[in-house]
Amino acid sequence: MTPRLSQLARTLACLLILVFAAGSVACGPVQSTSRISEAEVALERARVAEGDRYAPYEYYSARFYLHKSKEEWGYSDFEASYDYATQAKRAAEAAVLKAKEDPWEGSPVDKEITTDSMKDDGKTIDMSGEEE
């Protein structure tokens, strides 16, 4: 190899190492931002599916995980931000699935029971559960 070609090869190798290093530094913010965006979309789907009513634990878990993810992103802790956003996305998806399920008979969200329990028929019930 000629000295000039060897110098060019070393320069090219250094350049590739720098490009790789710069690319790996940018992965954290890009990945966490992308995951936060995905979690926001999943949370909006849960809201539209009335997850706050039919799956409150999953829905509010997703909201708070997303909030914590954005907080960690603000502190430049991108790995923690990515992890919290992943948990938020999973919780929101679970809320959508649970909200779309039919409630079991006697469920607090069963529409017929909820509607019937809101009616005031004038009867009083003592603590033993017997009507007077």
N, C-alpha and C positions, 0 to 999 in steps of 0.2 A: 504494500500500500504506500502511496505517496504521502508525504507529510501533510499536504493540503487536504487530501481526501480523509485522512485520519482526523484532522481538526474539524472538518465538516461533520463527520460521524459523531464526534464528541459533542459538538454544538447541537446537533439534531437530537441526540440522546438526552441532553440537559433540557432542551426545549420540551420534549415529550414528558419528562419527569415533572417539569413545572406545570404543564397543562393538566396532567393527571392529579397533581397535588391541589391545584386550584379547583378542579372539578369535584374532588372529594370533599373539599371544605364547603362547597355550595350545596351539597346534598341535604344536609340537615334542615336548613330553612325551606328548601324547595319541597322536601318530602313532608315536613310537618304542616306547611301551608296547604299543600294538596290534601292531606288527610283532614285538616280542619274544614276545608271546603266540602269534602265528602260528608263529614259529620253534620255540617249545617244543612245540607240537602236532605240527609236522612232524618234529621230532627224536624224539618219542615214537613216531610211526608208523614211523620208521626203526629204532628199537630193537625194536619188535614184529616187524618184518620181518627181524630179525637182521642189520641193516645193519652192526653192529660185526664180524660174522663174514664176511659176503659182500661188503661194500663198506667196508672199514675206513678207507680214505683219506677218502672222502666223509663217513662217519659222524663220525669224530673231527674233521674240519675243521668240521663243523657244530657239534659240541660246543664247540670252542674259540672259534669265531666268536660263538656265543651267550654264552659266558662273557665275552668281550671287549666285547660289546654291553652286557651288564649292568654291566660295570665303567665304561664310558663314560657310561652312563645315571646311574650314581652320582656321576660328576663333573659332571653336568648338561651334558654335551656330547651333546645329543639328536640332532644331525645325524649324528655319527659312530656313535652308538648305533643309529640307524635303518639306516645303511649296513651295519654289521656284522650286524645282525639279518636284513637282506635276504640277505646272503651265507650266513648260517647256514641260513636257510629254503631257499635254492636248493641248498645242499650236502646238506641232509637229504632233500629231494625226490629228488635224484640218487641218494642212498644207497638210498632205497626202490625206485627203478626198477632200479638195478643188483642189489639183493638179490633182486628178483623174477625176474630173468633166469635162464635155465638156464645153468649154467656150461659152458664149452666142454670138449670131451673132453681130458682130461689136466690140467684146471684143479686148482690146489691145494685148491679147495673141492669138487671132484667127490667125492661121498660114497663111491662104490665104491673109488676109488683111495685115499682117505684111510683107509677101513676096511681095505683090503688092506695098506697100508703099515704099519699098526699091528700086524699079526700078526707074530709071531716064528716063522719056520719053521725056524730053526736054521742057515740058510745065512749065510755071511759073504761080504761083497763087498769086494774090494780097491779101491784108489783108481782103477784103470783101468776099473772098472765090470764086470769079468768075475767071474762066480761061481766060487768055489773048491770 
